[in-house]
Amino acid sequence: MKNQEIKFKRGKNSYSITIGKNILGILPTKIKVLCPQAKKIALIIDKGVPRNFKVLIQKILKNYELTFLSFNASEKTKSMPTINNFLNKLFAKNFNRSDLIISVGGGVTGDTVGFVASIFKRGINFINIPTTLLAQVDSAIGGKTGVNSTHGKNLIGSFYQPKLVLVDTIFLNSLPKKEMVCGYAEILKHALIKDKKFFNWLEKNSKYVLSKDSNKLSYAIKKSCKIKIFFVNKDVNEKNIRMSLNFGHTFAHAIEIKNNYSKNLTHGEAVLAGMILATRLSIIKKVCNFKILERIQKIYLDNSLDYTYKKFKKTHLIRNLIPYLKNDKKNNDDKINFILLKKIGQTTKPNSYKISIDKVKQYSKLIAQY
């Protein structure tokens, strides 16, 4: 399949997302155009990325002064101490703003490295090479960067656009099924909030996406990226409509924090659970039809993903999430700001369903029963 290119158009912050297989070789040409004064490149690479890719990138970028920094990426290391460590290493190597930082890794790596780039001397050139399906379809797109706090997920951060997002599907060959499921969650979310036709396609083709069929996977990535870009273009700094991308995430982030970011639970698995819980709440609030929930749950059942929400069958398990729901970054008062599902392809508008803690407690029994 021919390389795909999607444009994010926002004045000086415009950039492209290039999607293809075995496309790392285009890096030197892209860097020469996008960062013409760069002499030094810092590559911050997730330890989980196979070593052969590091060797390949080193060969491709041999004309630059390279600094390789390893990152043991996890939600626990996505923190301010990590940021300080990377900043100090860049200072020690005398990097300047015309040089370049490249992130090679999943969403945690991209978020962390992007934040480093945004605050190093008030902004250094940044290229993101996402290596997981989740990062390729979601976190690498849109310019959100940041780290976690003891008070919640992604509460410290900035909006900072990369010079380029390079999506090479060759990285996905080494991903385990659990990581493919993680990325698939965001693909499904994008279909649910914006594109009914894409949802219909996923009903028939999800099994091929999850089994890494090259053409189906590239199509799903491109469709997902286009939907993400649609919302980002409308609302770069997440003040309004972009919040729709958080469908399912209010519950998901609470689930992750409640589980102390356990490696046994991926972000995508939490999102899959969160979308079911949010859809149930949508039915309780009478904005969604029960048949919609049945269609969504059938995709889960057909692809053996129902384990993600089966654990939330008891009222107390829903109520246990409430203390963590309160710190969600969409909240701007004492109520919890939910994005609900109206129908496949459309959510409620941000800030239109703010629900009090007491009400969520009341609804928890019904949420568990559906």
C-alpha positions as CSV (number, residue, x, y, z in Angstrom):
1,M,0.0,0.0,0.0
2,K,1.2,3.5,-0.9
3,N,2.3,5.8,2.0
4,Q,-0.5,7.8,3.4
5,E,-0.2,11.4,4.5
6,I,-2.6,13.4,6.7
7,K,-2.1,17.1,7.2
8,F,-2.7,18.9,10.5
9,K,-3.2,22.6,9.4
10,R,-2.7,25.2,12.0
11,G,-0.4,28.0,10.8
12,K,3.1,27.7,12.1
13,N,2.1,24.6,14.0
14,S,1.1,22.7,10.9
15,Y,2.6,19.2,10.4
16,S,2.0,15.9,8.6
17,I,1.3,12.4,9.8
18,T,3.0,10.0,7.4
19,I,1.7,6.4,7.5
20,G,3.4,3.4,5.8
21,K,5.4,0.2,6.1
22,N,9.2,0.3,6.3
23,I,9.3,4.1,5.9
24,L,12.0,5.1,8.5
25,G,14.4,5.7,5.6
26,I,12.6,9.0,4.8
27,L,13.7,10.6,8.1
28,P,16.9,12.4,6.8
29,T,15.0,14.0,4.0
30,K,12.1,15.1,6.3
31,I,14.6,16.4,8.9
32,K,16.5,18.4,6.3
33,V,13.3,20.2,5.3
34,L,11.6,20.6,8.7
35,C,14.7,21.2,10.9
36,P,17.3,22.6,8.5
37,Q,19.6,24.0,11.2
38,A,19.6,20.8,13.4
39,K,23.1,19.4,14.0
40,K,22.3,17.3,17.1
41,I,19.6,14.8,17.6
42,A,18.5,13.3,20.9
43,L,16.7,10.0,20.4
44,I,14.7,9.0,23.5
45,I,13.8,5.4,23.0
46,D,11.5,3.2,25.0
47,K,13.4,0.2,26.4
48,G,10.7,-2.1,24.9
49,V,11.5,-1.2,21.3
50,P,13.5,-4.0,19.7
51,R,17.2,-3.2,19.5
52,N,17.4,-3.7,15.7
53,F,15.3,-0.5,15.3
54,K,17.9,1.5,17.3
55,V,20.6,0.2,15.0
56,L,18.6,1.0,11.9
57,I,17.9,4.6,13.0
58,Q,21.5,5.1,14.0
59,K,22.5,4.1,10.5
60,I,19.9,6.2,8.8
61,L,20.9,9.4,10.8
62,K,24.6,8.8,10.6
63,N,25.2,12.4,9.4
64,Y,24.0,13.9,12.7
65,E,25.5,14.1,16.2
66,L,23.3,11.5,17.9
67,T,22.6,11.1,21.6
68,F,20.6,8.0,22.6
69,L,18.7,8.1,25.8
70,S,16.9,5.0,27.1
71,F,13.5,5.3,28.8
72,N,11.9,2.6,30.9
73,A,8.4,3.8,30.0
74,S,5.5,3.2,32.3
75,E,2.7,5.3,33.9
76,K,4.9,5.4,37.1
77,T,8.0,6.8,35.3
78,K,5.8,9.3,33.4
79,S,6.7,11.8,36.0
80,M,8.5,15.1,36.9
81,P,11.7,13.3,38.1
82,T,12.0,11.7,34.6
83,I,11.5,15.1,33.0
84,N,14.2,16.7,35.1
85,N,16.6,13.8,34.3
86,F,16.1,14.2,30.5
87,L,16.4,18.0,30.7
88,N,19.7,17.8,32.6
89,K,21.1,15.4,30.0
90,L,20.2,17.7,27.2
91,F,21.7,20.7,29.0
92,A,24.9,18.7,29.5
93,K,25.1,17.9,25.8
94,N,24.6,21.6,24.9
95,F,21.5,21.2,22.8
96,N,19.9,24.3,21.5
97,R,16.5,25.1,20.1
98,S,17.4,24.5,16.5
99,D,18.4,20.9,17.3
100,L,16.0,18.0,17.5
101,I,14.5,15.5,19.9
102,I,12.9,12.4,18.5
103,S,10.6,10.1,20.5
104,V,10.6,6.4,19.6
105,G,8.1,4.5,21.7
106,G,4.5,4.2,22.8
107,G,2.1,6.8,24.1
108,V,3.9,7.2,27.5
109,T,7.2,7.9,25.7
110,G,5.6,10.4,23.3
111,D,3.8,12.2,26.0
112,T,6.9,12.4,28.2
113,V,9.3,13.4,25.4
114,G,6.9,15.8,23.9
115,F,6.7,17.6,27.3
116,V,10.5,17.7,27.5
117,A,10.6,19.3,24.1
118,S,7.9,21.8,24.9
119,I,9.8,23.2,28.0
120,F,13.4,22.8,27.0
121,K,14.5,26.4,26.3
122,R,10.8,27.2,25.7
123,G,10.6,24.7,22.9
124,I,12.9,22.6,20.8
125,N,12.2,20.7,17.5
126,F,10.3,17.5,18.1
127,I,9.5,14.5,15.9
128,N,7.3,11.6,17.2
129,I,7.8,8.0,16.0
130,P,5.0,6.1,17.7
131,T,5.7,2.3,17.9
132,T,2.5,1.0,19.4
133,L,-0.9,0.9,17.8
134,L,-2.4,3.0,20.6
135,A,0.2,5.8,20.0
136,Q,-0.2,5.6,16.3
137,V,-3.9,6.1,16.3
138,D,-4.3,8.4,19.3
139,S,-1.7,9.8,21.6
140,A,0.9,10.8,19.0
141,I,-1.7,13.0,17.3
142,G,-3.0,16.3,18.6
143,G,-0.1,17.9,20.5
144,K,-1.1,16.9,24.0
145,T,2.0,16.3,26.1
146,G,2.5,15.7,29.8
147,V,3.1,13.5,32.9
148,N,1.2,12.1,35.8
149,S,0.8,13.5,39.3
150,T,0.0,11.7,42.6
151,H,-3.3,13.5,42.2
152,G,-4.2,12.0,38.8
153,K,-3.2,11.2,35.3
154,N,-1.8,13.8,32.8
155,L,-2.4,16.7,35.2
156,I,1.0,18.3,34.4
157,G,1.5,19.1,30.7
158,S,1.3,21.4,27.7
159,F,0.1,21.6,24.2
160,Y,3.0,21.3,21.8
161,Q,2.9,20.2,18.2
162,P,5.6,18.0,16.6
163,K,7.3,18.8,13.3
164,L,6.3,15.3,12.1
165,V,4.6,12.1,13.2
166,L,6.0,9.1,11.4
167,V,3.8,6.1,11.6
168,D,5.7,3.0,10.5
169,T,3.5,-0.1,10.8
170,I,6.6,-2.4,10.8
171,F,6.9,-1.7,14.6
172,L,3.5,-3.4,15.2
173,N,4.9,-6.8,14.1
174,S,6.5,-7.3,17.5
175,L,3.5,-6.2,19.5
176,P,1.7,-8.7,21.7
177,K,-2.0,-9.2,21.4
178,K,-2.6,-7.2,24.6
179,E,-1.0,-4.1,23.1
180,M,-3.0,-4.5,19.9
181,V,-6.2,-4.5,22.0
182,C,-4.9,-1.4,23.7
183,G,-4.7,0.5,20.4
184,Y,-7.9,-1.0,19.0
185,A,-9.8,0.6,21.9
186,E,-9.1,4.0,20.6
187,I,-9.9,3.0,17.0
188,L,-13.3,1.8,18.2
189,K,-13.8,5.0,20.3
190,H,-13.1,7.2,17.2
191,A,-15.7,5.3,15.2
192,L,-18.3,5.6,18.1
193,I,-17.9,9.3,18.5
194,K,-17.7,10.4,14.8
195,D,-18.1,7.8,12.0
196,K,-21.0,5.3,11.8
197,K,-19.7,3.9,8.5
198,F,-16.4,3.2,10.1
199,F,-18.2,1.5,13.0
200,N,-20.0,-0.7,10.5
201,W,-16.7,-1.5,8.9
202,L,-15.2,-2.4,12.3
203,E,-18.2,-4.8,13.0
204,K,-16.9,-6.9,10.0
205,N,-13.2,-6.2,10.1
206,S,-12.1,-5.9,13.8
207,K,-10.7,-9.4,13.8
208,Y,-8.4,-8.6,10.9
209,V,-7.2,-5.4,12.6
210,L,-6.4,-7.3,15.8
211,S,-4.6,-10.0,13.8
212,K,-2.4,-7.4,12.0
213,D,-3.7,-7.8,8.5
214,S,-1.5,-5.1,6.8
215,N,-4.1,-3.5,4.5
216,K,-7.0,-3.5,7.1
217,L,-4.6,-2.2,9.8
218,S,-3.3,0.7,7.6
219,Y,-6.9,1.6,6.7
220,A,-8.0,1.6,10.4
221,I,-5.0,3.7,11.4
222,K,-5.7,6.3,8.6
223,K,-9.4,6.5,9.5
224,S,-8.6,6.9,13.2
225,C,-6.0,9.6,12.6
226,K,-8.4,11.5,10.4
227,I,-11.1,11.5,13.1
228,K,-8.6,12.6,15.7
229,I,-7.3,15.4,13.5
230,F,-10.9,16.6,12.8
231,F,-11.4,17.2,16.5
232,V,-8.0,18.7,17.1
233,N,-8.4,21.1,14.2
234,K,-11.7,22.3,15.6
235,D,-10.3,22.7,19.1
236,V,-6.5,22.6,19.5
237,N,-6.4,23.4,23.2
238,E,-9.3,21.1,24.3
239,K,-11.6,23.8,25.5
240,N,-14.8,22.4,23.9
241,I,-15.5,19.9,21.1
242,R,-12.1,18.1,21.5
243,M,-13.3,16.8,24.9
244,S,-15.5,14.4,22.9
245,L,-12.3,12.4,22.4
246,N,-12.5,11.6,26.1
247,F,-15.6,9.4,25.6
248,G,-15.1,6.5,28.1
249,H,-11.9,8.1,29.5
250,T,-13.5,9.6,32.6
251,F,-14.2,6.0,33.9
252,A,-11.0,4.7,32.3
253,H,-8.7,7.1,34.1
254,A,-10.4,6.3,37.3
255,I,-10.0,2.6,36.7
256,E,-6.3,3.1,36.0
257,I,-5.6,5.2,39.1
258,K,-7.7,2.9,41.3
259,N,-5.4,0.0,40.1
260,N,-2.3,2.1,40.7
261,Y,-1.4,2.0,36.9
262,S,-0.9,-1.8,37.2
263,K,0.9,-3.4,34.3
264,N,-1.8,-6.1,34.4
265,L,-4.3,-3.5,33.0
266,T,-3.5,-1.5,29.9
267,H,-4.9,2.0,29.1
268,G,-6.8,0.5,26.2
269,E,-8.4,-2.2,28.4
270,A,-9.5,0.5,30.8
271,V,-10.9,2.6,27.9
272,L,-12.9,-0.5,26.6
273,A,-14.4,-0.9,30.1
274,G,-14.9,2.9,30.4
275,M,-16.8,3.1,27.1
276,I,-19.3,0.4,28.2
277,L,-19.8,2.1,31.6
278,A,-20.3,5.5,29.8
279,T,-22.8,4.0,27.4
280,R,-24.7,2.4,30.3
281,L,-24.8,5.9,31.9
282,S,-26.0,7.3,28.6
283,I,-29.0,4.9,28.7
284,I,-29.7,5.8,32.3
285,K,-29.7,9.5,31.4
286,K,-32.0,8.6,28.4
287,V,-29.8,10.0,25.7
288,C,-29.0,6.6,24.2
289,N,-31.0,3.6,23.0
290,F,-30.3,0.2,24.6
291,K,-29.9,-1.4,21.2
292,I,-26.8,0.8,20.7
293,L,-25.2,-0.8,23.8
294,E,-26.1,-4.3,22.4
295,R,-24.3,-3.5,19.1
296,I,-21.2,-2.3,20.9
297,Q,-21.2,-5.2,23.3
298,K,-21.5,-7.6,20.3
299,I,-18.2,-6.2,18.9
300,Y,-16.6,-7.0,22.3
301,L,-18.1,-10.5,22.4
302,D,-17.1,-11.3,18.8
303,N,-13.5,-10.3,19.5
304,S,-13.2,-11.7,23.0
305,L,-13.0,-8.2,24.6
306,D,-15.9,-8.6,27.0
307,Y,-13.5,-9.5,29.9
308,T,-12.7,-5.7,30.1
309,Y,-16.1,-4.8,31.5
310,K,-17.4,-8.1,33.0
311,K,-15.6,-7.2,36.3
312,F,-17.9,-4.2,36.9
313,K,-21.0,-6.2,37.6
314,K,-21.3,-5.1,41.3
315,T,-22.4,-1.8,42.6
316,H,-19.5,-1.3,45.0
317,L,-17.0,-1.7,42.2
318,I,-18.6,1.3,40.4
319,R,-18.7,3.3,43.6
320,N,-15.1,2.6,44.4
321,L,-14.2,4.6,41.2
322,I,-16.0,7.8,42.4
323,P,-13.1,9.3,44.4
324,Y,-10.9,9.1,41.3
325,L,-13.6,10.4,39.0
326,K,-13.5,13.7,40.8
327,N,-10.0,14.6,39.7
328,D,-10.7,14.2,36.0
329,K,-9.2,17.2,34.1
330,K,-12.5,17.8,32.2
331,N,-14.1,18.8,35.5
332,N,-14.3,22.5,36.2
333,D,-16.6,22.5,39.2
334,D,-17.7,20.0,41.9
335,K,-19.6,17.9,39.4
336,I,-18.2,15.2,37.1
337,N,-18.2,16.2,33.5
338,F,-19.2,13.2,31.4
339,I,-19.2,12.7,27.6
340,L,-22.2,10.5,26.9
341,L,-23.1,8.6,23.7
342,K,-26.2,9.7,21.8
343,K,-25.9,7.2,18.9
344,I,-23.2,5.5,17.0
345,G,-21.2,8.4,15.5
346,Q,-22.3,11.1,17.9
347,T,-21.7,12.1,21.5
348,T,-23.3,14.7,23.7
349,K,-21.7,18.1,23.7
350,P,-18.9,18.7,26.3
351,N,-20.2,20.3,29.5
352,S,-23.8,19.3,28.8
353,Y,-23.8,16.4,31.3
354,K,-22.3,17.4,34.6
355,I,-23.4,14.9,37.3
356,S,-23.0,15.3,41.0
357,I,-21.2,12.8,43.2
358,D,-24.4,11.9,44.9
359,K,-26.2,11.2,41.6
360,V,-23.3,9.0,40.4
361,K,-23.6,7.0,43.6
362,Q,-27.3,6.6,42.9
363,Y,-26.7,5.5,39.3
364,S,-24.0,3.1,40.2
365,K,-26.4,0.3,40.9
366,L,-28.0,0.7,37.5
367,I,-24.6,1.0,35.8
368,A,-23.6,-2.4,37.3
369,Q,-26.9,-4.1,36.4
370,Y,-26.9,-3.4,32.6
